Amino acid sequence: MSTMSYISVIERYHEYENSINEIMTSILSGIAEEPLFQNKETRCKAMQALGKRYPFVELLYILDDQGIQHGDSVAITSSHPAAYHGDGKSRRHRPYFQQEIPDCQVRVTDPYLSTSNRKLCVTAIMKCACGCGDQDGYLVLDADLMAIIEFLMGDAQRRKFQPLFKWTYSLIVIGLFAVVAALLFSAFHELFQLFNASEVNHETKLKPFSVIIFLTLALAIFDLGKTTLEEEVLMHKDIFRHSSTRRTITRFVAAILIAVSIESLLLMFKSALGDGEALLSAVWMMLAAVGLLIGLGLYVYLGAKAEALLKRGNGAGDRARI
């Protein structure tokens, strides 16, 4: 699962469980007709129509009262691993067949791992008296859980551009790491000149500070590139959660805060060696670091408090609907 982690999918499922059950129930109830049990071509047309409106549906098939599949599974795309397979397969041990299903009612399962594509999915199953011959039949519809969540959240279009975003961030990170390499080269070049200096003068005394400045900038830029790589490329980032955005901003500001603090400390050392003009700049930079720290603390505190209030409000709303 490349675009959304399993943990995130399960969390979102619990938030949208009622909506997921309602939409799966309405879809299956809307297509449940006797021709679906008798004609494979009718099932194919039904899946084509569903795919245009609900891109998260995956498989449609029928079972008899013993859980034996009648006819091949009809998939929304021919590339699905279970497309046009499954005739005669027993599904009596699957989660959707284990639960009690009243006549002409739909039951929707909890999320489970699909055996065909190894993705989290949910299944809607409906018992119909017009099923397989004289027996009752079951109409079964499988759906990709992550795709349902994207559909409900209106996030499907944005995720189509996800690869482009990741490639762009990757190029930016490569550029940042190239700058880090240049700064490291400058730092070690200054260090080499320092060790090979023939005499000690005022310029030689300041060279260690140049080395530290180059290394500090390299550290800050490397940390920024590392944060961007982790947050935007390697890890799943849920933009709908305040904590996700807050974590990124916190790490970014923390990297800047460390760099500013070290630079102000270096300026104070330079002023102690006789460069009095650097003292005022050092004081201002230290005050800026303190301001950043206070602002970051307020941002983290207020952001966490706001998210807690939102979760509490959503929970109260869910209880009210129930």
Secondary structure by P-SEA (a helix, b strand, c coil): cccccaaaaaaaaaaaaaaaaaaaaaaaaaaccccccccaaaaaaaaaaaaaccccccccccccccccccccbbbcccccccccccccccccccccccccccccbbbbbcbbbbccccccbbbbbbbbccccccbbbbbbbbbcaaaaaaaaacaaaaaaaaaaaaaaaaaaaaaaaaaaaaaaaaaaaaaaaaaacccccccccaaaaaaaaaaaaaaaaaaaaaaaaacccccccccccaaaaaaaaaaaaaaaaaaaaaaaaaaaaaaaaccccaaaaaaaaaaaaaaaaaaaaaaaaaaaaaaaaaaaaaaaaaaaac
